[in-house]
Amino acid sequence: MAEDHRNDEASQENHRPVKKQRLPRFISESELREEFSHHQSGVARINNGSFGSCPRSVLDAQNKWLHRFLQQPDDFFVNTLQKAILESRTLIKDLIHADDVNDVSLVDNATTAAAIVLQQVGRRFVQGKFQKNDTVIMFDCAFQAVKKSIQAYVIPAGGSLVEVQLPFPVHSNEEIITEFKKGLERGKSNGGRVRLAILDHITSMPSIILPVRELIKICREQGVDQVFVDGAHAIGSLHINIKEIGADFYVSNLYKWFFSPPSVAFLHCKNSSGIFDLHHPVVSHQYGNGLPIESAWVGARDYSPQLVVPSILNFVNRFEGGIEGIMKRNHEEVIKMGTMLAESWGTNLGSPPEMCASMIMVGLPSRLRVTSDEDALRLRSYLRAYHGIEVPIYYQALRNGESKPRDKDGYITGYVRISHQVYNSAEDYHRLKSAINQLLEDGKICKMLPKD
Ligand SMILES: Cc1ncc(COP(=O)(O)O)c(C=O)c1O
């Protein structure tokens, strides 16, 4: 009997109408436009790299958090805030493949993280743990705020600095590795030790991906004490595996490529529970309770940007492939658009495609005569004011001993840094192409452009 009954069930199963599997519905074009409808219309924003972008749904979520705080601040402070920050930290920990949430702090931005790391180095000089000839090493293209943090915290305490010239335009990781090795030799040449290496994961200007894993391996072999990776542009544009990278400190801004509001960044400190001299630069009630806790309370303020990580994940998961899919498409599009521009202008890309993520450098025609930082700024302002194009321009003087890129008219000394994010369209880049081509047709050089 039992056997028959089972067969009955099986035959009923066979005759049940097959349920159609629902395909996931990804964000539509109109929904995408709505998410970024607060962007000023008519502007070709091809500079996501500087200030990022935050969709409406995430801004709404942030606003809800702020209102929850304002409704009943005491209750929010006691019962909600720390739990919500911990949830954001935990999601970030999983995203970057870290082991321990206690190694992940949320801070305002990469500049704050640089202060945390460089103040620690400065204190070690003052305490006599580091000696006068000891150095910090970095590439010359390191972000200004980071360079100035060295000037502020390390140099006055007795440390010195070795700057390595970044080869640019660059053709391979080997060129970078060779220069870095020479820099390490210089760092050790006066008998001192290299105490800290600062490596950008994606440099800002000019923009390329540095081979951080290989460089960190060399640092370990050469006895460099600590490595700080400035990955300000990384999360949301590059896959980050914190364990494989192996840095002591790794910071990334969430507001640039990961759709957070301004401003929040994560700072990962390897084995932070064993480090006792690492502190947030703003000393609060929480001083001495470990960096993640110090960073989660720097006095009364609006913490809502730190609380929206779950909403960011909801947003990115509306795209095919989630954040990985977004990164892949941004990379493909920026290469396509960069190549289109370089072909139209008869110039070169600043690096091979595999050395960039969602930003790429494209050479400007030499006939524009970008011959100084001031020329670069003039051109940038002109494109904003007269063509509604937002794009940073980079000037690089010709350097001895390096191959000098040329177009048909002369040496290339100016580059645009173009970004691609989900809200961009090909029209944005074609507008840039035409604006530059028009200048050439009119026989204009940078010096002829209005000053502001
Ligand atoms: C490589 C790099 N480091 C640090 C920063 C500083 O970031 P923030 O202004 O968020 O502190 C930037 C900003 O663009 C950057 O590009």
The ligand as a Tripos MOL2 file, in Angstrom:
@<TRIPOS>MOLECULE
LIG
   16    16     1     0     0
SMALL
NO_CHARGES

@<TRIPOS>ATOM
      1 C1         45.2170   57.9980   -3.8000 C.3       1 LIG1
      2 C2         44.4330   58.8900   -2.8840 C.ar      1 LIG1
      3 N1         44.7340   58.9020   -1.5730 N.ar      1 LIG1
      4 C3         44.0650   59.6750   -0.6920 C.ar      1 LIG1
      5 C4         43.0360   60.4790   -1.1070 C.ar      1 LIG1
      6 C5         42.3490   61.3450   -0.1040 C.3       1 LIG1
      7 O1         41.0370   60.9460    0.0710 O.3       1 LIG1
      8 P1         40.1160   61.7550    1.0670 P.3       1 LIG1
      9 O2         39.9710   63.1320    0.5390 O.co2     1 LIG1
     10 O3         38.8390   60.9980    1.0650 O.co2     1 LIG1
     11 O4         40.7790   61.7230    2.3930 O.co2     1 LIG1
     12 C6         42.6760   60.5050   -2.4600 C.ar      1 LIG1
     13 C7         41.5600   61.3420   -2.9410 C.2       1 LIG1
     14 O5         41.2650   61.4560   -4.0790 O.2       1 LIG1
     15 C8         43.4040   59.6900   -3.3730 C.ar      1 LIG1
     16 O6         43.1430   59.6980   -4.6690 O.3       1 LIG1
@<TRIPOS>BOND
     1     1     2 1
     2     2     3 ar
     3     2    15 ar
     4     3     4 ar
     5     4     5 ar
     6     5     6 1
     7     5    12 ar
     8     6     7 1
     9     7     8 1
    10     8     9 2
    11     8    10 1
    12     8    11 1
    13    12    13 1
    14    12    15 ar
    15    13    14 2
    16    15    16 1
@<TRIPOS>SUBSTRUCTURE
     1 LIG1         1 GROUP 0 **** ****
